[in-house]
Amino acid sequence: MKPSVLLGAAATIVTLATVGLLAIRFEPTEAVQVGTRLVGSVLVLVLVAAALRIAATRRNRLALVFYALAAFAALATYYNFGAFHRNGLVHEHELFHYYLGAKYFPELGYDGLYLASLAVDAQERPGTRVQPFVRNLRTNELEPTQGIGPRVLGVRARFSEARWEAFVEDHQAFRNRSNDAVIRAMRRDHGYNPTPAWTFVAQRFTSVLPTAPWSLSLIASLDFLLLGLAFVALGRTFGLPILCLSIAVLGLGYGWRFHYIGGAFLRLDWLAAVVGAVCLLERRRFAWAGVLFGYAAAVRGFPALLMLGPGVLALRALVRGQDVRWAFAMAGGFVVIVGLAVAAGTTTGRGPGAWREFAENIAGHRQLTPPNRVGFDNVLLNTPELVAAVATTGSPVLPPWKKVDVERIREERLPVAVGAKLALLALLAVALWRARSHAEAAVLSLTALFAAVPLGSYYWAVLLLVPIRGGPAAVLALLTLSTAMKGAQLAFDSETTRYALKSLGLAAFFTLWTAAATTGRPAAWPTSPPKSPPSP
């Protein structure tokens, strides 16, 4: 590669970063912002393709330069070229839910946040017109505020005077940062939903940090720190090319872009724990890997499925008469941390019943049809008719007559859905049985996650693990899909339609990726990452 080409690539990145920064700083239309990120995504895709081609010629140093340029461009795109959110780094909508929800969990539980917020307005802003509708966090339905006065007073009565004064002060700090439209939108969302274990962790911060601007910025920066540590571990374990490609996957993601969860409160702690666990598996630190998987499972639940791959390897070792002490060490670390997390969750102010309340709350959410949920179910159970039905409501809670249609469609397609899922999981079982390392098996378990759990789109940031087992074709496919999704955002107004396409694209990706892994051959990287440990 000629030096002039390298300088041209660097100049392109600097130019686009400058244009993107200026464009977003001047608050253009959404189409301009999306278009800017689309240009950034195309640039990253081109740089990654160039890096892979250069690496194939064994010019590894030059390839590393292009890998690094791609990672830089991806991070610039992810962080909106430094513009972050409307008012800076802090994601006010998220912190309103997660800071207040955790700090006042003893009084609010999972159903009281919006009612308490209305009570503050009634006290501090008498005579102000109340918003006409608010989300009922028990039924997840939007309900008229007229007539809910007794329930508002009921939540107010849960507070002592001292705690109520503190809540009013904290609530007003968020109101002072936002306008009425933003506060009303917050109270139409779906409340505070983390596990009691996550609440325990969050309360270590909310109990000592006020709602001052500096402390909210500090809280919003915790995910930066955790991601940084995860990336250091990733680079030291798997090498710089894999690190840069993982950053590229994270940076280009449509469903997990900074707009959704950036600048929030420990929304990526589970992801950092999962990345750390996979790195520890590669280093054969099984007990500590189990601890980190246990933490991720305790605070978010679904990461427990990533233990499936190592579990299959343990079964394979038993069948072959091999040593399985590593599996007991890993399971022991997992069980110990989950046990401690369950116990910690009972100390968050609502006793052991906090876990029952959490289970009931999540069960209610499973009945929703949110537009940004992504998984195999969205491909197999959704039809164009159903996507259109959800898209026209503007809410994940469907009217009764459309709920009937949804249930009919899903009942008709259920046999096909179950059969397709079983086929994909059978393909995965073969791939896991032939996995060459524990880390590889854990990464391949992402397929089980896609098949089993339709997740909120932001949780699919976990796809940054794919380069560990993916190979060039898989990484380029993911980056192409992410780039296409930005194009879809310009082409389709309906978020439901866009995420239906995302699910379809990931279904094709996971099927082909898992099928390729059934051969048991290592990913064909043009430049080799660090050697894997001996096969388990």
C-alpha positions in Angstrom: 0.0 0.0 0.0 1.5 3.4 -1.0 2.0 6.0 1.7 -0.2 8.4 -0.3 -3.1 6.0 0.0 -2.5 5.7 3.8 -2.4 9.5 4.1 -5.6 9.8 2.0 -7.4 7.4 4.3 -6.3 9.3 7.4 -7.4 12.6 5.8 -10.7 11.1 4.9 -11.4 10.1 8.5 -10.4 13.5 9.8 -12.6 15.3 7.3 -15.6 13.1 7.9 -15.2 13.4 11.7 -15.1 17.2 11.4 -18.1 17.3 9.1 -20.0 14.9 11.4 -19.1 17.0 14.4 -20.2 20.2 12.8 -23.4 18.7 11.4 -24.6 17.2 14.6 -23.5 20.2 16.8 -25.7 22.5 14.7 -28.7 20.2 15.3 -29.8 19.4 11.8 -32.8 17.3 10.9 -32.7 13.6 11.9 -32.2 12.6 8.3 -29.0 14.6 8.1 -27.8 13.0 11.4 -28.6 9.5 10.1 -27.0 10.3 6.8 -23.8 11.4 8.6 -23.7 8.2 10.6 -24.3 6.2 7.4 -21.3 7.9 5.8 -19.2 6.9 8.8 -20.4 3.3 8.6 -19.5 3.0 4.9 -16.1 4.4 5.7 -15.6 1.8 8.5 -16.7 -1.0 6.2 -14.2 0.1 3.5 -11.4 0.4 6.0 -12.0 -3.0 7.5 -12.1 -4.6 4.0 -8.9 -2.8 3.2 -7.3 -4.0 6.4 -8.2 -7.6 5.7 -6.9 -7.4 2.2 -3.6 -5.9 3.3 -3.3 -8.5 6.1 -3.7 -11.3 3.5 -0.5 -10.0 1.8 1.4 -10.4 5.2 1.9 -6.6 5.5 0.7 -6.8 9.1 2.0 -3.5 10.3 0.2 -1.6 7.6 -2.9 -3.8 8.2 -2.8 -2.8 11.9 -2.9 0.9 10.9 -6.1 0.3 8.9 -7.6 -1.7 11.7 -6.9 1.2 14.0 -8.3 3.7 11.6 -11.5 1.6 11.3 -11.8 1.4 15.1 -11.3 5.2 15.4 -14.0 5.9 12.7 -16.4 3.4 14.4 -16.0 5.1 17.8 -16.4 8.5 16.3 -19.7 7.3 14.7 -20.9 5.6 17.8 -20.4 8.7 20.0 -22.1 11.0 17.5 -18.8 12.6 16.6 -18.5 14.0 20.2 -22.0 15.5 20.3 -23.4 12.8 22.5 -27.0 13.8 23.4 -29.2 16.9 23.2 -27.8 18.3 26.5 -24.4 16.6 26.5 -23.2 13.3 27.9 -26.0 12.5 30.3 -28.9 10.4 29.0 -31.5 12.2 31.1 -34.4 9.8 30.2 -32.4 6.8 31.3 -31.1 8.3 34.5 -34.5 9.5 35.5 -35.6 5.9 35.5 -32.5 4.2 36.8 -31.2 6.7 39.3 -34.6 7.5 40.9 -35.8 3.9 40.5 -32.7 2.5 42.3 -32.4 5.1 45.0 -36.1 5.0 46.0 -36.7 1.4 45.2 -37.9 0.7 48.8 -40.9 3.0 48.2 -41.4 2.9 44.5 -40.8 -0.8 43.7 -41.6 -1.5 40.1 -44.9 0.3 39.9 -44.6 3.7 41.6 -42.1 5.9 39.7 -44.6 7.7 37.5 -47.2 8.1 40.2 -44.7 9.6 42.6 -43.5 11.9 39.8 -47.1 13.1 39.3 -47.3 13.6 43.1 -44.3 15.9 43.0 -45.8 18.0 40.2 -49.1 18.3 42.2 -47.1 19.5 45.2 -44.5 21.7 43.5 -46.5 23.0 40.5 -50.1 23.4 41.7 -52.5 24.6 39.0 -50.3 23.2 36.2 -52.2 21.2 33.6 -51.6 17.5 34.2 -50.6 15.4 31.2 -53.7 13.5 29.9 -52.1 10.0 29.8 -49.5 8.1 31.8 -48.2 4.6 31.7 -49.8 2.2 34.3 -46.7 0.2 35.3 -48.8 -2.7 36.6 -50.8 -3.2 33.4 -48.4 -1.5 30.9 -51.4 0.3 29.4 -51.6 4.0 28.9 -54.3 5.3 31.1 -56.0 8.7 31.6 -54.6 10.7 34.6 -58.1 11.7 35.5 -59.2 9.5 38.3 -55.9 8.1 39.4 -55.6 10.5 42.4 -56.1 7.8 45.0 -53.2 5.7 43.6 -51.0 8.8 43.5 -51.7 9.4 47.1 -51.1 5.7 47.9 -47.6 5.9 46.5 -46.9 9.2 48.3 -47.9 7.5 51.6 -45.1 4.9 51.1 -42.6 7.6 51.9 -41.5 9.0 55.2 -41.3 12.8 55.3 -37.6 12.8 55.1 -37.5 10.4 52.2 -40.2 12.3 50.4 -38.3 15.6 50.7 -35.2 13.9 49.3 -37.3 12.4 46.4 -38.8 15.8 45.6 -35.4 17.4 45.5 -33.9 14.7 43.2 -37.0 14.7 41.0 -36.8 18.4 40.5 -33.1 18.2 39.6 -34.2 16.1 36.6 -37.1 18.4 35.8 -34.8 21.4 35.8 -32.6 19.6 33.1 -35.6 18.8 30.9 -38.7 20.4 29.5 -42.3 19.4 30.0 -42.4 17.4 26.8 -39.5 15.3 27.9 -40.9 14.7 31.4 -44.2 13.7 29.9 -42.5 11.3 27.5 -40.6 9.7 30.4 -43.9 9.0 32.2 -45.2 7.1 29.1 -42.3 4.7 29.0 -42.2 1.4 30.7 -40.7 2.2 34.1 -37.9 0.8 36.1 -37.1 -2.9 35.3 -33.7 -4.1 36.5 -33.2 -7.1 38.8 -32.9 -6.5 42.6 -29.3 -7.5 42.2 -28.6 -4.6 39.8 -30.5 -2.4 42.2 -28.2 -3.4 45.0 -25.1 -2.4 42.9 -26.8 0.9 41.8 -27.6 1.8 45.3 -23.9 1.8 46.2 -23.7 4.9 44.0 -27.1 6.6 44.5 -26.6 6.4 48.3 -23.6 8.7 48.1 -23.9 10.7 44.9 -26.3 13.6 44.7 -28.2 14.7 41.6 -25.7 17.5 40.9 -24.5 17.9 37.3 -21.0 16.6 38.2 -22.3 13.5 39.9 -24.7 12.6 37.1 -21.9 13.0 34.6 -19.8 10.7 36.8 -22.5 8.1 36.8 -23.0 8.4 33.1 -19.2 7.8 32.6 -19.2 4.4 34.5 -20.0 2.5 31.3 -17.1 4.3 29.5 -14.7 2.9 32.2 -16.2 -0.6 32.1 -16.0 -0.8 28.3 -12.5 0.5 28.4 -11.4 -2.2 30.8 -13.2 -4.8 28.7 -11.4 -3.6 25.5 -8.1 -3.8 27.3 -8.8 -7.4 28.3 -9.9 -8.2 24.7 -6.8 -6.7 23.1 -4.4 -8.4 25.5 -6.1 -11.7 25.1 -7.0 -11.9 21.4 -4.7 -9.3 19.8 -5.2 -5.8 18.3 -6.9 -6.9 15.0 -9.7 -8.7 17.0 -10.0 -5.7 19.4 -10.3 -3.2 16.5 -12.9 -5.4 14.7 -14.9 -5.7 17.9 -14.9 -1.9 18.3 -16.1 -1.6 14.7 -19.0 -4.0 15.4 -19.9 -2.0 18.5 -19.5 1.4 16.9 -21.7 0.6 13.8 -24.6 -1.0 15.6 -28.0 0.4 14.8 -30.0 -1.0 17.7 -27.4 -0.2 20.3 -26.2 3.2 19.1 -25.3 5.8 21.6 -28.8 7.4 21.3 -30.3 4.4 23.2 -28.0 3.6 26.1 -25.0 5.9 25.9 -24.5 8.1 28.9 -26.9 6.0 31.0 -26.4 4.3 34.4 -24.5 1.0 34.2 -26.4 -0.2 31.2 -23.3 -2.0 29.9 -22.0 -3.6 33.1 -23.3 -7.0 31.9 -21.5 -6.6 28.6 -18.2 -5.7 30.2 -18.6 -8.8 32.4 -19.4 -11.1 29.5 -16.4 -9.8 27.5 -14.2 -10.3 30.6 -15.6 -13.8 31.1 -14.8 -14.9 27.5 -11.2 -13.5 27.9 -10.8 -15.5 31.2 -12.1 -18.6 29.4 -9.4 -18.2 26.8 -6.8 -17.8 29.6 -8.3 -20.9 31.3 -9.2 -18.9 34.5 -12.5 -20.9 34.8 -13.6 -20.0 38.3 -13.3 -16.3 37.6 -15.0 -16.7 34.2 -17.9 -18.3 36.1 -18.0 -15.3 38.5 -18.3 -12.8 35.7 -20.9 -14.8 33.8 -22.7 -15.1 37.1 -22.7 -11.3 37.6 -24.0 -10.7 34.1 -26.8 -13.3 34.6 -27.7 -11.8 38.0 -28.1 -8.2 36.7 -29.6 -9.1 33.3 -30.7 -12.7 33.2 -30.2 -13.7 29.6 -26.3 -13.8 29.6 -26.6 -17.1 31.5 -27.3 -18.7 28.1 -23.7 -18.0 27.1 -22.8 -20.8 29.5 -24.4 -23.3 27.2 -21.2 -23.6 25.0 -18.9 -24.5 27.9 -21.6 -26.8 29.2 -21.6 -28.8 26.0 -17.8 -29.0 26.1 -18.1 -30.3 29.7 -20.5 -33.0 28.4 -18.1 -33.8 25.6 -15.2 -34.2 28.1 -17.3 -36.6 30.2 -18.2 -38.7 27.2 -14.5 -38.9 26.2 -13.3 -39.5 29.8 -11.4 -36.3 30.0 -10.7 -34.0 32.9 -13.8 -31.9 33.8 -12.5 -30.1 36.9 -12.5 -26.9 34.9 -16.3 -27.2 34.5 -16.8 -27.6 38.2 -14.6 -24.6 38.9 -16.6 -22.5 36.4 -20.0 -23.7 37.7 -18.8 -23.0 41.3 -17.9 -19.4 40.5 -21.2 -18.9 38.7 -23.3 -20.4 41.5 -21.5 -18.5 44.3 -21.9 -15.1 42.7 -25.5 -15.7 41.7 -26.3 -16.8 45.3 -24.6 -13.7 46.7 -26.5 -11.6 44.1 -29.9 -13.1 45.1 -29.1 -12.4 48.8 -27.9 -8.9 48.0 -31.2 -8.2 46.1 -33.2 -8.9 49.3 -31.4 -6.0 51.0 -32.6 -3.3 48.6 -35.5 -2.2 50.7 -38.3 -4.6 49.8 -37.0 -7.8 51.3 -37.2 -11.3 49.6 -40.4 -10.2 47.9 -38.3 -8.0 45.6 -37.5 -11.0 43.5 -41.2 -12.0 43.2 -42.1 -8.5 42.2 -39.4 -8.5 39.6 -40.6 -11.8 38.2 -44.2 -10.4 37.9 -42.9 -7.2 36.3 -40.9 -9.1 33.7 -43.8 -11.4 33.0 -45.9 -8.4 32.2 -43.3 -7.1 29.8 -43.2 -10.4 28.0 -46.8 -9.7 26.8 -45.7 -6.5 25.0 -44.9 -6.2 21.4 -42.2 -3.5 21.4 -41.0 -2.4 18.0 -37.3 -2.7 18.9 -37.3 -6.3 20.2 -35.0 -8.4 18.1 -34.9 -12.2 17.9 -35.8 -15.4 16.0 -39.4 -15.1 17.1 -39.7 -11.8 15.2 -38.8 -13.6 12.0 -40.9 -16.8 12.5 -44.0 -15.3 14.2 -44.2 -12.0 12.6 -45.9 -11.5 9.2 -46.1 -8.3 7.1 -49.7 -8.1 8.4 -48.5 -8.2 12.0 -45.7 -5.8 11.5 -48.1 -3.3 9.9 -50.6 -3.8 12.8 -47.9 -2.9 15.4 -46.5 -0.1 13.3 -49.8 1.7 13.0 -50.5 1.8 16.8 -47.4 3.7 17.7 -47.2 1.7 21.0 -46.0 -1.8 22.0 -49.4 -2.3 23.7 -51.9 -3.3 21.1 -55.6 -2.6 21.1 -57.8 -5.6 22.1 -59.0 -6.3 18.5 -55.4 -6.3 17.2 -54.3 -8.5 20.1 -56.7 -11.1 18.8 -55.1 -10.9 15.4 -51.6 -11.2 16.9 -52.5 -14.3 18.9 -54.2 -15.9 15.8 -51.2 -15.3 13.6 -48.8 -16.6 16.2 -50.9 -19.7 16.9 -51.0 -20.5 13.2 -47.3 -20.1 12.8 -46.2 -21.7 16.1 -45.4 -25.3 14.7 -43.2 -23.8 12.0 -41.5 -21.5 14.5 -40.8 -24.4 16.9 -39.5 -26.6 14.1 -37.2 -23.8 12.8 -35.8 -23.1 16.3 -35.1 -26.7 16.9 -33.3 -27.0 13.6 -31.1 -24.0 14.4 -30.4 -25.3 17.9 -29.5 -28.7 16.5 -27.0 -27.0 14.1 -25.6 -25.1 17.1 -25.2 -28.4 19.1 -23.0 -29.8 16.3 -21.0 -26.6 16.1 -20.5 -26.6 19.9 -19.5 -30.2 20.0 -16.7 -29.4 17.5 -15.6 -26.2 19.2 -11.9 -25.9 19.6 -11.8 -23.8 22.8 -14.0 -22.7 25.7 -14.0 -19.1 24.6 -15.1 -20.1 21.1 -18.0 -22.2 22.5 -19.2 -19.3 24.6 -19.2 -17.0 21.6 -21.0 -19.5 19.5 -23.7 -19.6 22.2 -24.9 -16.2 20.8 -26.9 -18.3 18.4 -28.9 -19.8 21.3 -29.5 -16.3 22.6 -31.0 -15.3 19.3 -33.1 -18.4 19.1 -34.4 -18.4 22.6 -34.9 -14.8 23.7 -36.3 -11.9 21.7 -34.1 -9.1 23.3 -34.4 -5.4 23.3 -32.2 -4.2 20.4 -29.6 -2.5 22.6 -28.6 -5.9 24.2 -27.3 -7.0 20.8 -24.2 -5.0 21.5 -23.0 -8.4 22.6 -22.3 -9.1 18.9 -19.0 -7.4 19.4 -17.8 -10.9 20.5 -18.3 -12.3 16.9 -14.8 -11.4 15.7 -13.4 -13.9 18.2 -14.9 -16.8 16.2 -16.2 -15.1 13.2 -13.6 -14.7 10.5 -13.6 -12.0 7.8 -16.8 -13.0 6.2 -18.8 -12.9 9.4 -17.4 -9.5 10.5 -18.0 -8.0 7.1 -21.5 -9.4 7.1 -22.3 -7.8 10.4 -20.8 -4.4 9.4 -22.8 -4.5 6.1 -26.0 -5.3 8.0 -25.4 -2.4 10.4 -24.7 -0.1 7.5 -27.8 -1.3 5.7 -29.9 -0.6 8.9 -28.9 3.1 8.8 -30.1 3.1 5.2 -33.3 1.5 6.3 -33.8 4.3 8.9 -33.8 6.7 6.0 -36.1 4.6 3.9 -38.7 3.5 6.4 -40.5 5.7 8.9 -41.8 2.7 10.9 -39.4 1.6 13.6 -41.3 -1.7 13.7 -40.5 -2.4 10.1 -36.8 -1.5 10.6 -36.4 -3.9 13.5 -38.3 -6.6 11.6 -35.7 -6.3 8.9 -32.9 -6.4 11.6 -34.3 -9.7 12.9 -34.5 -11.1 9.4 -30.9 -10.1 8.7 -29.6 -11.6 12.0 -31.5 -14.8 11.4 -29.7 -15.2 8.1 -26.4 -14.3 9.8 -26.7 -16.7 12.7 -27.8 -19.6 10.4 -24.9 -19.2 8.1 -22.4 -18.5 10.8 -23.4 -21.5 12.9 -23.5 -23.7 9.8 -19.9 -22.7 9.0 -18.8 -23.5 12.6 -20.1 -27.1 12.3 -17.0 -27.9 10.3 -14.9 -27.3 13.5 -12.3 -25.5 11.4 -10.9 -22.2 12.9 -11.9 -18.9 11.4 -9.8 -18.1 8.3 -8.2 -14.9 9.4 -5.7 -13.4 6.9 -3.4 -12.5 9.9 -3.5 -14.8 12.9 -4.6 -13.7 16.3 -2.7 -15.1 19.4 -2.7 -18.9 19.4 -5.6 -20.6 21.1 -4.9 -22.8 24.1 -5.1 -26.6 23.6 -8.5 -28.0 22.8 -10.6 -28.7 25.9 
